[in-house]
């Protein structure tokens, strides 16, 4: 079975061009306790649609391929 972290990075790499197209980017930080930590960069960091993009886009895409992932957390929004 493929390493979940590698699979998550592959999914993020597939999503990256869409974010770059909107002036942003995404950076994989870590995968720990079934939670993916990412960092949104550029226009994506302050976008009003960030929560929607994160949950309905990025999190949904990752969970579809790696069902054990419980959540995707943007470390920019963690204080």
N, C-alpha and C positions, 0 to 999 in steps of 0.2 A: 504493500500500500504506500502511496506517495505521502511524503511529509506534508502535513497540513500547512505549515508555514510557507513552504515553497509554492503550494497551490494558491494560497492567499496572495502571495507576491505576483504570481502569474495573472490572477484576476485583476489586481490593481494595475498591472502593466497594460492590460486590455482596456481598462477604463480611463487611463491617463490621457490619451489623445483627446477625449471629449472634454476633459477639464482644461487642458492646455488651450483648446479651441476657444474656451470662454475666458481665457486670461488667468487661469489658475493652475494648480497642480496638486498632487497628493504624494505623500511620503509615508512609506511603511515604517513604523517605529518598532513594534514588537507584537508577539502573539503569546499571551500568558493566561492560564486558567480559562481557556475557551473565549477569551476576549481579544479582539484585534484592536490595537492602538495605532492610529494614523495621525498624520498632521496635514491639515489643509493649508495650502500655500497660495500666495498671490491673491487674485480676485476671489478665489474660493474661501479664503480665510475669513472675510467679512461679509460674505454674500448673505442676503436675507433668506435665500432659499437653501442655505447650508443644511439645516436640519432635515429638510425634505430630501435633498440630494444624498445625504449621509444614510438615512434610514431606508428610504424607498429605492434608492439607486445602489449605492455601494454596499450597504449591509445586506440587502436582498440578493444581490449578485453573488456575494461571498457565501451566504448561507445556502444558496441553491447548489453550489459546488462543494461546500464544506459544511455539512449540516450541524456539526458539533459546535460551530461558532455561535455563541449566545448573543453577542453584541459587538458593534463596531463603535469605538469611542474616539472622538477627535480630541487630541491632547491640548489643542489650543483653547478649548472651552472648559477644561478642567483647571480649577484654581487651587 
